[in-house]
């Protein structure tokens, strides 16, 4: 487990160094050549229309008719899968041993075991719900259909996306209105990030 932490920390340090270099470059451009920074900003400004891509996702996939047309076979499969998973969670899974294998050291074993127990309980609850769903689908499909009709809910996401799909034009003029103050602040922060990431990488 420690090697994963080391890889994650090194990745964060490299990303910090890269962002620090980009920040320092932009800050120096603001300080010494704000016109070049504005020209570069105009070149890099892009507006991406995601409406066409969202249309592919915004489709209703109807599987209800298939489930209720073959409710016996589907119910048997769901009940068998839920029963097998419940047997595994209750009788075959050794949480302590699994935590030792996954997290390794004794220092991480206890919190790791708590996480695994929490995930296991979520799995048990999900399997119990699947077992009930499969039994109802197998023996009482009409009752299950009435429950499903009451629980069906259409959530409209387009108003939320329309609010997000608005560009703000106030931030960029603010940067170029105070280039010296913004450039000095960015240079100090970038220098701190670069120094911190180099020190950590050289350890």
HUMOFEN-V655830 format. One record per residue. N is the residue number from 1. RES is the residue in one small letter. D_FIRST is the distance of its C-alpha to the first C-alpha in whole Angstrom. Layout:
n/res/d_first
N/RES/D_FIRST
N/RES/D_FIRST
//
This chain:
n/res/d_first
1/x/0
2/x/4
3/x/5
4/x/5
5/x/7
6/x/9
7/x/10
8/x/11
9/x/13
10/x/15
11/x/16
12/x/17
13/x/19
14/x/20
15/x/22
16/x/23
17/x/25
18/x/26
19/x/27
20/x/29
21/x/31
22/x/32
23/x/33
24/x/35
25/x/37
26/x/38
27/x/39
28/x/41
29/x/42
30/x/43
31/x/45
32/x/47
33/x/47
34/x/47
35/x/49
36/x/47
37/x/44
38/x/46
39/x/47
40/x/43
41/x/42
42/x/45
43/x/44
44/x/40
45/x/41
46/x/41
47/x/42
48/x/40
49/x/42
50/x/39
51/x/42
52/x/42
53/x/39
54/x/38
55/x/42
56/x/40
57/x/37
58/x/40
59/x/41
60/x/42
61/x/40
62/x/43
63/x/41
64/x/43
65/x/46
66/x/44
67/x/43
68/x/46
69/x/48
70/x/46
71/x/45
72/x/45
73/x/43
74/x/40
75/x/40
76/x/40
77/x/37
78/x/35
79/x/36
80/x/35
81/x/31
82/x/31
83/x/32
84/x/30
85/x/27
86/x/28
87/x/29
88/x/25
89/x/24
90/x/26
91/x/27
92/x/24
93/x/21
94/x/19
95/x/17
96/x/16
97/x/15
98/x/13
99/x/11
100/x/10
101/x/9
102/x/7
103/x/5
104/x/6
105/x/8
106/x/11
107/x/11
108/x/9
109/x/11
110/x/14
111/x/13
112/x/11
113/x/14
114/x/16
115/x/15
116/x/15
117/x/18
118/x/20
119/x/19
120/x/20
121/x/23
122/x/24
123/x/24
124/x/26
125/x/28
126/x/28
127/x/29
128/x/32
129/x/33
130/x/33
131/x/35
132/x/38
133/x/38
134/x/39
135/x/41
136/x/43
137/x/43
138/x/44
139/x/47
140/x/48
141/x/47
142/x/50
143/x/48
144/x/45
145/x/47
146/x/48
147/x/45
148/x/43
149/x/46
150/x/46
151/x/42
152/x/43
153/x/42
154/x/43
155/x/41
156/x/42
157/x/40
158/x/42
159/x/44
160/x/40
161/x/39
162/x/43
163/x/42
164/x/39
165/x/41
166/x/43
167/x/42
168/x/43
169/x/45
170/x/45
171/x/42
172/x/43
173/x/47
174/x/45
175/x/43
176/x/47
177/x/49
178/x/47
179/x/46
180/x/46
181/x/44
182/x/41
183/x/41
184/x/41
185/x/38
186/x/36
187/x/37
188/x/35
189/x/32
190/x/31
191/x/32
192/x/30
193/x/27
194/x/28
195/x/28
196/x/25
197/x/23
198/x/24
199/x/24
200/x/20
201/x/20
202/x/22
203/x/20
//
